[in-house]
Amino acid sequence: MHERGWGLTAQVANDTFAVLRAGTDEPRGVAVVCGAGINCAGMLPDGRTARFPALGRLSGDWGGGGGLTAEALWHAARAEDGRGGPTDLARTLPGHFGLAGMSALIEALHLGRLPAARRHELTPVLFETAAAGDTVALAIVHRQAEEVVTMARVALDRLGLLDEETPLLLGGSVLASQHPPLHEKITALLAERAPKAVPRIVTAPPVLGAALLGLDRTSAAPGAHARLRAHYASPAG
């Protein structure tokens, strides 16, 4: 950043704060990001924050696209070889790649014939299988909803916001897609556990929030913020 000369100073922050800023015009609220991984952060106007290390299972996290895919593959493998109960995932996951079964998919991933990055293609397959009524797939999706709401509720509680109407920004590819089994479960759980939270889906890229945070630090005029938002709201943005 210094080499590019974009500014005299540079401040590094987790992209969850960028999603939070992209979804609200005030430094008050909580954001949960669920894309390849999962994370959550909240902040108050006085500068206080609530956040998590978000280092995966090491720091107590579960889910995100990578975690969902791993869980789906685990259940599908056990369904095919008899160690687990039946699930359509044993058919839909390998079927996505045109393979006959889980044994072929496991071999292709293990030997590198399918690059590891292509595992991310299986997250939408999991949601499609859940939407079709598969109980195992639906249980995985509902667990993800539990994790999203748990993180949000803890962050709201840390900041003393559980009893106030507070923006709850939901971003990242998994949440922005608003898959019905996930989105509906999150909505239901929030109504029970954090009824004052006001959920909003953020589809703008995190770079919008990063740029807005930069404008905040320079005390830019409101018009600059509006022009920036308009840029990312347009098809060209």
C-alpha positions as CSV (number, residue, x, y, z in Angstrom):
1,M,0.0,0.0,0.0
2,H,2.8,2.4,0.8
3,E,4.6,1.6,-2.5
4,R,1.5,2.4,-4.5
5,G,1.4,5.8,-2.8
6,W,-2.4,5.8,-2.3
7,G,-2.0,7.7,1.0
8,L,0.4,8.9,3.6
9,T,-0.8,6.2,6.1
10,A,-2.2,2.7,5.9
11,Q,-4.3,0.9,8.5
12,V,-5.0,-2.8,8.3
13,A,-8.3,-4.3,9.6
14,N,-10.2,-7.5,9.1
15,D,-12.5,-7.5,6.1
16,T,-15.5,-8.1,8.4
17,F,-15.2,-4.5,9.4
18,A,-15.4,-3.5,5.7
19,V,-18.6,-5.5,5.3
20,L,-20.0,-3.8,8.4
21,R,-19.1,-0.3,7.0
22,A,-20.4,-1.2,3.6
23,G,-23.8,-2.0,5.1
24,T,-24.3,0.9,7.4
25,D,-23.6,4.6,7.5
26,E,-22.7,4.7,11.2
27,P,-20.0,2.8,13.2
28,R,-22.6,0.9,15.1
29,G,-23.7,-2.7,14.5
30,V,-22.5,-6.3,14.0
31,A,-21.5,-8.1,10.8
32,V,-21.2,-11.8,10.1
33,V,-19.3,-12.9,7.1
34,C,-19.7,-16.4,5.8
35,G,-17.9,-17.1,2.5
36,A,-15.0,-19.5,2.3
37,G,-14.7,-19.2,6.0
38,I,-16.8,-17.5,8.8
39,N,-16.1,-14.5,11.0
40,C,-18.0,-11.8,13.0
41,A,-17.2,-8.4,14.3
42,G,-19.2,-5.5,15.9
43,M,-18.4,-2.0,16.8
44,L,-19.8,1.1,18.6
45,P,-19.3,4.8,17.9
46,D,-17.0,5.1,20.9
47,G,-14.5,2.7,19.3
48,R,-15.3,-0.4,21.3
49,T,-15.3,-3.6,19.2
50,A,-16.3,-7.2,19.6
51,R,-14.5,-9.8,17.4
52,F,-13.3,-13.3,17.2
53,P,-9.9,-14.8,16.1
54,A,-11.6,-16.7,13.3
55,L,-8.7,-19.2,12.7
56,G,-11.0,-22.1,12.0
57,R,-11.6,-25.0,14.3
58,L,-8.5,-24.0,16.3
59,S,-10.4,-21.0,17.6
60,G,-13.8,-22.7,17.9
61,D,-15.2,-21.8,14.5
62,W,-17.4,-24.0,12.3
63,G,-18.6,-23.6,8.8
64,G,-18.1,-21.3,5.9
65,G,-17.9,-22.7,2.4
66,G,-14.9,-24.8,3.2
67,G,-16.3,-26.2,6.4
68,L,-19.7,-26.9,4.8
69,T,-18.1,-28.8,1.9
70,A,-15.9,-30.9,4.3
71,E,-18.9,-31.8,6.3
72,A,-20.9,-32.7,3.3
73,L,-18.1,-34.9,1.9
74,W,-17.7,-36.6,5.3
75,H,-21.4,-37.6,5.5
76,A,-21.5,-38.6,1.8
77,A,-18.5,-40.9,2.1
78,R,-19.9,-42.6,5.1
79,A,-23.3,-43.0,3.4
80,E,-21.7,-44.8,0.5
81,D,-19.6,-47.2,2.5
82,G,-22.2,-48.0,5.1
83,R,-20.7,-46.3,8.2
84,G,-23.4,-43.6,8.1
85,G,-27.0,-43.2,7.3
86,P,-28.3,-42.6,3.7
87,T,-28.1,-39.2,2.1
88,D,-28.6,-37.9,-1.4
89,L,-25.2,-36.1,-1.0
90,A,-23.6,-39.4,-1.9
91,R,-25.1,-39.0,-5.3
92,T,-25.3,-35.2,-5.9
93,L,-21.7,-34.4,-4.8
94,P,-19.9,-36.8,-7.3
95,G,-22.7,-36.1,-9.8
96,H,-21.6,-32.5,-10.0
97,F,-18.3,-33.5,-11.5
98,G,-19.8,-36.3,-13.7
99,L,-18.4,-39.0,-11.4
100,A,-20.2,-42.3,-10.6
101,G,-19.9,-42.2,-6.8
102,M,-18.1,-41.0,-3.8
103,S,-15.2,-43.4,-4.2
104,A,-14.4,-41.9,-7.5
105,L,-14.8,-38.3,-6.1
106,I,-12.5,-39.1,-3.1
107,E,-9.9,-40.6,-5.4
108,A,-10.0,-37.6,-7.7
109,L,-9.6,-35.1,-4.9
110,H,-6.9,-37.1,-3.1
111,L,-4.8,-37.7,-6.2
112,G,-5.2,-34.1,-7.4
113,R,-7.1,-34.9,-10.6
114,L,-9.7,-32.4,-9.2
115,P,-7.8,-29.4,-7.8
116,A,-8.6,-28.7,-4.1
117,A,-10.1,-25.3,-5.1
118,R,-12.9,-27.0,-6.9
119,R,-14.3,-28.2,-3.6
120,H,-15.9,-24.8,-3.3
121,E,-18.2,-25.7,-6.2
122,L,-19.9,-28.2,-3.9
123,T,-21.3,-25.7,-1.4
124,P,-24.2,-24.8,-3.8
125,V,-24.8,-28.5,-4.4
126,L,-25.2,-29.0,-0.6
127,F,-27.8,-26.2,-0.5
128,E,-29.6,-27.6,-3.5
129,T,-29.7,-31.1,-1.9
130,A,-31.0,-29.5,1.4
131,A,-33.7,-27.6,-0.4
132,A,-34.8,-30.9,-2.1
133,G,-35.5,-32.2,1.4
134,D,-32.5,-34.4,2.2
135,T,-32.4,-34.6,6.0
136,V,-28.6,-34.9,6.3
137,A,-27.9,-31.9,4.1
138,L,-30.6,-29.9,5.9
139,A,-29.0,-30.6,9.2
140,I,-25.6,-29.3,8.0
141,V,-27.3,-26.1,6.7
142,H,-29.2,-25.6,9.9
143,R,-26.0,-26.0,11.9
144,Q,-24.5,-23.2,9.8
145,A,-27.5,-21.0,10.7
146,E,-26.9,-21.8,14.4
147,E,-23.3,-20.7,14.1
148,V,-24.1,-17.5,12.3
149,V,-26.7,-16.6,14.9
150,T,-24.6,-17.6,17.9
151,M,-21.7,-15.4,16.7
152,A,-24.0,-12.5,16.1
153,R,-25.7,-12.8,19.5
154,V,-22.4,-13.0,21.4
155,A,-21.1,-9.9,19.6
156,L,-24.3,-8.0,20.3
157,D,-24.2,-9.0,23.9
158,R,-20.6,-8.0,24.4
159,L,-21.5,-4.5,23.0
160,G,-24.6,-4.2,25.1
161,L,-26.8,-4.1,22.0
162,L,-29.1,-7.0,22.5
163,D,-31.9,-4.8,23.8
164,E,-31.6,-2.1,21.1
165,E,-32.5,-2.1,17.5
166,T,-29.1,-2.8,15.8
167,P,-28.1,-3.4,12.2
168,L,-26.9,-7.0,11.7
169,L,-25.0,-7.2,8.4
170,L,-24.8,-10.6,6.7
171,G,-22.2,-10.8,4.0
172,G,-19.9,-13.2,2.1
173,S,-20.9,-15.5,-0.7
174,V,-22.8,-18.1,1.4
175,L,-25.0,-15.5,3.1
176,A,-25.4,-13.1,0.2
177,S,-26.8,-16.0,-1.9
178,Q,-29.8,-16.2,0.5
179,H,-30.3,-19.9,0.1
180,P,-33.8,-20.5,1.5
181,P,-33.0,-23.3,4.0
182,L,-30.2,-21.2,5.5
183,H,-31.8,-17.8,5.3
184,E,-35.1,-18.9,6.7
185,K,-33.4,-20.7,9.6
186,I,-31.3,-17.7,10.4
187,T,-34.3,-15.5,10.4
188,A,-36.2,-17.8,12.7
189,L,-33.3,-18.1,15.2
190,L,-32.8,-14.4,15.3
191,A,-36.4,-13.9,16.2
192,E,-35.9,-16.1,19.2
193,R,-32.5,-15.1,20.4
194,A,-31.8,-11.5,19.2
195,P,-35.2,-10.1,18.2
196,K,-34.0,-6.5,18.2
197,A,-31.3,-7.2,15.6
198,V,-32.2,-5.9,12.1
199,P,-30.7,-8.2,9.6
200,R,-29.6,-6.9,6.2
201,I,-27.9,-8.7,3.4
202,V,-24.7,-7.0,2.1
203,T,-23.9,-7.8,-1.6
204,A,-21.5,-4.9,-2.2
205,P,-17.8,-6.0,-2.3
206,P,-15.8,-5.5,0.9
207,V,-13.6,-2.9,-0.9
208,L,-16.5,-0.5,-0.7
209,G,-16.4,-0.7,3.1
210,A,-12.6,-0.4,3.0
211,A,-12.9,2.8,0.9
212,L,-15.6,4.2,3.1
213,L,-13.5,3.6,6.2
214,G,-10.7,5.5,4.4
215,L,-13.0,8.4,3.7
216,D,-14.0,8.4,7.3
217,R,-10.4,8.8,8.4
218,T,-9.9,11.8,6.1
219,S,-13.1,13.5,7.2
220,A,-14.3,13.6,3.6
221,A,-17.5,15.4,2.8
222,P,-20.7,13.3,2.7
223,G,-20.9,13.8,-1.0
224,A,-17.8,11.7,-1.4
225,H,-19.3,8.8,0.4
226,A,-22.5,9.1,-1.7
227,R,-20.5,9.1,-5.0
228,L,-18.5,6.0,-3.8
229,R,-21.7,4.1,-2.9
230,A,-23.3,5.1,-6.2
231,H,-20.3,3.7,-8.1
232,Y,-20.6,0.3,-6.5
233,A,-24.4,0.3,-6.9
234,S,-24.1,0.8,-10.7
235,P,-23.6,-2.1,-13.1
236,A,-20.2,-0.8,-14.0
237,G,-19.2,-0.7,-10.3
